Amino acid sequence: MSVYNMINGCFGTSNYELNTIILHDQWGYTGLLMTDWWAFIQETSGNPFNHGNREHSLMARAQCDVYMVCPHVEREALDATDTYENLKSGRTDLITRAELQRNAANILRFAMHTPAMDAVMGNKPTVRHIDCPFADDTIEAKVDVYFDIDKDPVIKIDVDTSDGKDYVFGITTDKHGLYTCEVVASSELSPLAQLPVTAYYTSIPMRVITFTGTDGEVVTKETEIGLLNKHSIFRLHFGKRGLKLHELRFTFKAGVDEIKFEDM
């Protein structure tokens, strides 16, 4: 991973001397180099989520291979940065096809020797937990369905919410920013029952939503989440039995240029 800071007036992300001459040529590194999240390339901005860093040609030429994070991977997203534009216009003073092929080779060389590739090739590794206090919380976060909340912001749910169960699902949206999420549920238990639900975003615990028994009445709890990518993976972990989820409702609240890190 490259660094956020400047070295001799140049951000680490686009520092050719650091990333190519020292790391690759002198130290012999042959793997993948990526940025830290929303790292600066050439210019700075007050908003870490929307600073308009289009100068990916500088980053690629310096042999920093992957920018973290990009919200889209579709073909039309190529115009979000200057790399494709410079390549089409023949701006070899900024980037060349050979340099991009070198970046691609770094990425693929790394990917070919990962446990993820082993799993794809049918050689799924065995994970052995040694003195890990979170071993019981480990699950295979496989997503079989993505919900497009741009088309329908209401997700109907009918899943097993027994003690210790997990519900993993994906969300797709082209409208990135802060969302209000309403969780609609009921329980036949009395109001004395405590029914916590932990929401994980890409394996990171983000919110704990605590219901109580409702004597069968349908109630709504509200929280806020940030959706900064086109595709996001969520996991709901049910700490106690007795809760019945009915639906999740998403309402767009603010764009990435309006939110602060603490809102996330």
N, C-alpha and C positions, 0 to 999 in steps of 0.2 A: 504494500500500500504506500502510495506517495504521501507527502506531507502537506498540511494546510499552509504552512508559513512560507515566507519569501527567503531565498538564498541569493545574496548579491543582487537584490532588486528584482528577482524573478520568482514567481510562485513555483513551488515544488512540482506541481502538476505539469507545468510546461517547461521545466528546467532540463534542457538537453544534456548539459554537463553532468548533472546528478543522475538522471535516469538512463542515459545511454553510455556516456564515456566511463563513469565510475561504476554504476551498477552492472551493466551488461559487459562492457569491454574489459574493464580492469578486474572486476570480481567474478566474471564468468556466469552471471545469472542468466538462465534461459527460460524462466517461467513467465507467468502473467503478472503485470503490474496494473493496479487499479487505483483510482482516486479514493480519498475519504468522501463521505457523503457531502454533496453539493459544494465541492471544493472550488475555489476560485482558480481561474486559468490565467487571465490577464487583467481583468478589471474587478473591482469590488462593488458591493451593493449592500444596502441596509437590510434586505430581506433574504435570509438564507434559503428560502424555498423558491424564489422566483427572481434570480439575479441576472437572467438572460445571458448566460455564458455560452455564446455561440462559437467561440474560437477553438473548436475541437481539433482543427488542423494543427494548431500549435502543440496541443497535448499529444496527438498521434505522432507527430514528427519527433517529439522528445522521447517517444517510445513508452508513453503511458497508455496502456491498451484499452482500458475500459473506464468510462465515466459513470460514477455512481451519484445519483440514480437518474435514469431516464424514464419518464412515464410511459413511453410508447416504444414498441419495437416494430410497428407496421411500416410498410413501404413509404407511406405519406409522411412519416415522422422524420425522414431524411432531411427535409427542409428546415427542421428545427435548429440545425447547426450549420456551420459553413463548410464542412468536409465535402459533402456531395457536390455542392455548388462549385467549390474550387476545383474538384476533380473534373467535372463536366466542362468547365471553362478553360481547362488546361493551365491553371495557375500552379505550375510546377515549382515556383518560388515559394509556395506555401505548403503544398503536399503533393506527393506522387503516388501512383498506383502501387509501386514497389514498396513504399513505406507502409501503406495500408495492408498489403499482403504480409509484410513482416509482422505487423500487429496481429493479424489473423492467425499467423503461424504460432505466435506466442500463446494466444488464447487456446488454440486447439491442442498444442503440445501439453499445456497444463491440463485441459479437460480430459485428454486421453489417459491420464494417470491418476484419476480420482476415483474414490469409492462409488460415486454416482455413475461413472462410465462402467465400472465393474458390474453394477446392478443392471444397467441397460443390456449388457452383454450376457446376462444370466448368471453372473457370479456375485450375487448379493453378499456383502460382508456380514459377518456375525459381530454384533456389538456386545461387549462384555463390560458390565458396570462394576467398578472396583471402588468401594467406599464412596459411592455417589448418593448424596441425600435426596436427589431428585429422580432416581432411577424409576420409581413407581409412577412418575408423571410423564414418562416418555411414551409417546404414541406415534404411529405412522400417520403423518398428516397428509393423507391422500385425498385429493379433491376430485370428485366425480361430476360436480355440477357448478357452473358459474351463473350467478343471477345478474342480469343487465339492469341496473337500477335507473338508467336513463330511460328505458322503455317502461319499466314498472318498478316504482320505488317501494312496493310492498312485497315482502317475501313471506309466503305462507309456509308454515313449519308444522310437521307432524313427525317427531322423532322421539326416540327413547331417551328420557331424561332421568334415568335411574342414578343412584349414587355412584359417582365416579365415571359416568359415561361422558363422551365427547361428541360434539357435532361439528364437523369440519365442512366448510363451504367457501366458495369463491364469489367475489363481487367484481363486476366490470362496470367502469364508468369513464367517459371522456371528459367529465366535469370535475376537475380536481380541486380539493379544498377541504373545508371543515363541514361536517354533516352532523345534524341532530339525528340520533337513532332512538326510536321508541320501541321498547321491548314489551310486547303484549303477552300476558300469561295468566294462568289461574292455578289454584290449588284447592283440593278438597280438604286440606288440613286446616287446623284452627290458626288464628292469628299469632299464636305463641310459637309456631314453627318458623325456624330460620332457614331460608333456602337460597344460598349464595350461588351466583353464576359468574365465573371468571371469563372475561373475553380476552383472547390472545390474538394479536395482529402479527402475522409472519413469525409466530412462535414467541412473541414478546408479550407478557401479560400487561394489558393496558388499562383494564377497568374491572372492578368487581361490582356487580349489580346484585343487591340483596333484596329478595322478596320475602315476605312472610306468608303464612297460610291465609287464604282468602275465603274459606268456606264456600268455594266454588265460584265466587265472583271473579269476573275478568277485570284485571287491572293493568295499568300501563306505567312502566318505569322509563325515564328518559336519561340519556347520556350523550356525549359528543365524541366523535372519532374523526380522525383525519384520513382522507383517501387521496394519496399523492401519486398513485400509479394507475394505469389503465386496469390492471388486474391485481387484486389483493386477496390474500388468504386469511380467513378468520377461523378460530376455533372457540367454541363455547364449552366450558367444562362445568359440569353440574356437581356441586359439592354434596348435595343431599337429594334424596328421592322426594317425590311428591309434587314437583312442579310440572305443569303442562304449558309448553310454549305454543302460542297460536300464530304469531307473525312478528316480523321486524319491519319497521317503517323508517325510511331514510328521507330526510329533507335537507337540501343544500342550504348552508348557512352563510359561508364566506369563501371567496376564492383564495388561492395561494398568496396573492399579493396583499391580502388583507389580514392574514393570520400571523400570530407570533408562535414561537417554538413552545411556549408554555401552554398554548391552547391545545396542543396535541395530546 
